[in-house]
Amino acid sequence: MRASLPGIPRGGISYRNDRSHSDSSSDDRSSDDRSSHDRSSHDFPGNDDPRQRLIVALDVSTAAAAQKIVTAVGDCALTYKVGMQLYTAEGPQIVRDLVASGRRVFLDLKYHDIPNTVGAAVAEAEKLGVSMLTVHSAGSGKMLSAAVEAAKARPELIVLAVTVLTSMDENDLEKISIRGTVEDTVMRLATIALANGCQGVVASAREASTLRAELGDRFAIVTPGVRPAGTNVADQVRVVTPAEAIASGASHIVVGRPITEAADPAAEARAILGQIGG
């Protein structure tokens, strides 16, 4: 994949907030006293380039299929999601190839295990050069803290905690003995994640506005289950349009099949950028 992917300048996208990198002498707080959100210094909302908000999901089974999508999308997207399907089929090389071509990789493997195992996995993901990765917020504060600690080797790496999958509703939660509304559950899990140092969460845009109102702006909300108006929602339940997601407070949206299965993926990506860039 590395040989045939066109490159993107590495300076083309940033999640960092340059204002936080001023002379350290102007800040009399010790590093230990700063919150994890201050240390991470990510400026999630308010990016002028809408491409910084769009993540294209490479939910395919081969490197060749992924390469075809990335080439077809061109410079209309800068960040690509590598999830369980593609990673299981092709392994870490697919991540190395995307990173080598200048793309940013959102590694969506949803780590959920004992703290030591998750910390070790995050350390390996950091070595691959991924920009974002996911852990399950239900894995406990200790597990989340282990993931965050392992990611500190590269401060720009964003650890995102998955709250409630967008394929689930309250009936699904009740069946696994989780009481209360989806919104209550998302809020509870997001609060735990942020308290343990995660720089953001994965949640439906239907909960994003409440998350912003209750927990503020200094963290990422990555929203899957995004479908342009009129497209098939497939196996998703809590679905919104790209514009609705951004208006609700999402910092990033994940879009897969509407782009990757389009006759012209670049045109579809541009259309979505137009919806979220206003």
C-alpha positions in Angstrom: 0.0 0.0 0.0 2.8 2.4 0.8 4.2 2.5 -2.7 1.1 3.6 -4.5 -0.7 5.9 -2.0 -0.2 9.6 -2.9 1.2 11.5 0.0 -0.3 14.3 2.0 1.9 17.0 3.6 2.3 16.1 7.3 1.6 19.7 8.3 -1.9 19.5 6.8 -3.8 18.7 9.9 -3.3 19.4 13.6 -5.4 18.8 16.7 -3.0 20.8 18.9 -3.8 24.2 20.5 -0.8 26.4 19.9 -1.9 28.8 22.6 -1.1 26.2 25.2 2.5 26.0 24.1 3.6 29.4 25.3 6.7 29.9 27.4 6.3 27.6 30.4 7.7 30.4 32.7 4.4 32.2 32.3 2.6 29.3 34.1 3.5 28.8 37.7 1.6 25.6 38.0 3.7 22.4 38.2 3.1 19.8 35.6 1.6 17.5 38.2 -1.0 20.1 39.1 -2.3 20.5 35.5 -5.3 18.5 34.4 -4.9 15.8 31.8 -6.9 18.0 29.5 -4.4 20.9 29.9 -1.5 18.6 29.2 -3.0 17.1 26.1 -3.6 20.7 24.7 -6.0 19.6 22.0 -8.3 22.2 20.4 -11.1 20.0 19.3 -14.0 22.3 18.2 -13.5 25.3 15.9 -11.2 23.9 13.3 -11.4 26.1 10.2 -10.7 23.2 7.8 -13.7 20.9 7.8 -11.4 18.0 6.7 -10.2 18.0 10.3 -13.6 16.9 11.4 -14.2 14.1 8.9 -13.0 10.6 9.5 -13.6 8.1 6.7 -14.1 4.5 7.9 -12.2 1.9 6.0 -14.6 -1.0 6.8 -13.2 -3.3 4.2 -11.3 -6.6 4.3 -8.2 -6.0 2.3 -5.4 -3.5 2.0 -6.2 -3.3 -1.8 -9.7 -2.3 -1.1 -8.6 0.3 1.5 -6.0 1.7 -0.9 -8.7 2.1 -3.6 -10.8 4.1 -1.2 -8.0 6.3 0.0 -6.9 7.0 -3.6 -10.4 7.7 -4.7 -11.1 10.1 -1.8 -7.8 11.9 -2.4 -7.2 15.1 -0.4 -10.9 15.4 0.6 -10.1 13.5 3.8 -7.1 13.4 6.0 -8.1 10.9 8.7 -9.1 7.2 8.2 -10.6 4.8 10.6 -9.0 1.3 10.8 -11.4 -0.9 12.7 -11.5 -4.5 13.7 -12.4 -5.9 10.3 -9.5 -4.4 8.4 -7.0 -4.7 11.2 -7.8 -8.4 11.7 -7.4 -9.0 8.0 -4.3 -7.1 7.3 -2.6 -6.4 10.7 -0.5 -3.4 11.7 1.0 -2.9 8.3 -2.1 -1.3 7.0 -1.7 1.4 9.8 2.0 1.8 9.0 1.2 2.4 5.3 -1.5 5.0 6.0 0.8 6.8 8.4 3.7 6.7 6.0 1.5 8.3 3.3 0.7 11.2 5.6 -2.7 10.2 6.6 -3.9 10.2 10.2 -5.2 6.9 11.6 -8.1 6.5 14.0 -7.5 3.0 15.3 -10.9 1.8 16.5 -10.2 -1.5 18.2 -12.2 -0.7 21.4 -9.7 -2.1 23.8 -11.5 -3.7 26.8 -9.4 -5.9 29.1 -7.5 -5.8 32.4 -5.5 -2.6 32.8 -2.1 -4.1 32.2 -3.2 -5.7 28.9 -4.9 -2.5 27.7 -1.9 -0.4 28.6 0.4 -2.7 26.7 -1.8 -2.6 23.6 -2.0 1.2 23.7 1.8 1.3 23.9 2.1 -0.7 20.8 -0.5 1.4 19.0 1.5 4.5 19.9 4.5 3.0 18.2 2.5 2.5 15.1 1.9 6.3 14.9 -1.8 6.3 15.2 -3.4 9.7 16.0 -6.6 8.4 17.8 -7.6 5.1 19.4 -10.5 3.7 21.3 -11.0 2.0 24.6 -14.3 0.9 26.2 -15.3 3.2 29.0 -17.0 0.3 30.8 -13.6 -1.2 31.4 -13.1 0.7 34.7 -11.2 3.8 35.8 -8.1 1.7 36.3 -8.2 0.5 32.8 -8.8 3.9 31.4 -6.0 5.4 33.4 -3.6 2.6 32.2 -4.5 3.5 28.6 -3.9 7.2 29.1 -0.6 6.6 30.9 0.6 4.4 28.0 -0.4 7.1 25.5 1.7 9.8 27.1 4.8 8.7 25.2 3.3 10.7 22.3 1.2 13.6 23.8 -0.7 14.2 20.5 -2.2 10.7 20.7 -5.9 11.0 21.6 -7.5 8.3 23.8 -11.2 8.1 23.2 -13.6 6.2 25.4 -16.5 4.4 23.7 -19.7 5.0 25.7 -22.8 3.4 24.1 -22.6 1.9 20.6 -24.8 3.7 18.1 -26.4 0.3 17.2 -27.9 0.1 20.7 -31.0 1.5 22.3 -32.5 1.4 25.7 -34.0 -2.1 25.1 -30.6 -3.4 24.4 -29.2 -1.8 27.5 -31.9 -3.3 29.6 -31.1 -6.8 28.3 -27.6 -6.5 29.6 -28.8 -5.2 33.0 -28.0 -1.5 32.4 -30.9 0.6 33.8 -31.8 4.1 32.7 -31.9 6.0 29.5 -29.2 5.9 26.8 -28.4 9.5 27.6 -27.9 8.8 31.3 -25.6 5.9 30.5 -23.5 7.9 28.1 -23.2 10.8 30.6 -22.1 8.5 33.4 -19.5 6.7 31.2 -18.2 9.9 29.7 -17.8 11.4 33.2 -15.7 8.4 34.3 -13.6 8.5 31.1 -12.8 12.2 31.4 -12.1 11.9 35.1 -9.5 9.3 34.3 -7.7 11.3 31.7 -9.3 10.4 28.4 -9.2 13.3 25.9 -12.6 12.4 24.4 -15.4 10.0 24.0 -17.2 8.2 21.2 -21.0 8.9 21.4 -24.0 9.5 19.2 -24.7 13.1 18.3 -28.0 12.6 20.0 -26.1 12.8 23.3 -23.5 15.3 22.2 -25.4 18.4 23.1 -26.0 17.1 26.6 -22.3 16.1 27.0 -21.3 19.6 25.9 -23.8 21.3 28.3 -22.8 19.2 31.3 -19.1 18.5 30.7 -17.8 21.5 28.6 -15.8 21.9 25.4 -12.3 20.7 26.3 -12.7 17.2 25.0 -13.4 15.5 21.7 -16.7 13.9 20.8 -16.3 11.5 17.9 -19.6 10.6 16.4 -20.3 7.5 14.4 -23.7 6.6 13.0 -23.6 9.6 10.7 -25.6 9.4 7.4 -26.3 12.1 4.9 -30.1 12.7 4.5 -31.8 10.1 2.4 -29.2 7.4 2.7 -29.6 3.9 4.2 -29.1 3.7 8.0 -28.2 0.0 7.7 -27.5 -1.4 11.2 -27.3 1.9 13.0 -30.1 3.0 15.4 -29.2 6.5 16.7 -28.4 8.2 13.4 -28.0 11.9 12.5 -26.9 13.8 9.4 -23.4 15.4 9.3 -24.7 18.9 9.9 -26.8 17.8 12.8 -23.8 16.0 14.4 -21.6 19.2 14.2 -24.5 21.4 15.4 -25.0 19.1 18.4 -21.4 19.5 19.5 -19.5 16.7 17.8 -15.9 17.6 17.1 -15.4 14.8 14.6 -17.8 12.6 12.5 -17.1 9.1 11.2 -18.6 8.3 7.8 -18.2 5.0 6.1 -20.4 3.4 3.5 -22.0 6.7 2.2 -18.5 7.7 1.1 -16.7 4.3 0.5 -19.6 2.8 -1.5 -20.4 5.9 -3.5 -19.8 6.0 -7.3 -17.6 9.0 -6.7 -16.2 8.9 -3.2 -14.4 12.2 -3.5 -17.6 14.0 -4.6 -19.5 12.4 -1.7 -16.8 13.5 0.7 -16.8 17.0 -0.7 -20.6 17.2 -0.2 -20.3 16.1 3.4 -17.5 18.7 4.0 -19.9 21.3 2.6 -22.5 20.3 5.2 -20.1 20.5 8.1 -18.0 23.4 7.1 -20.7 26.1 7.4 
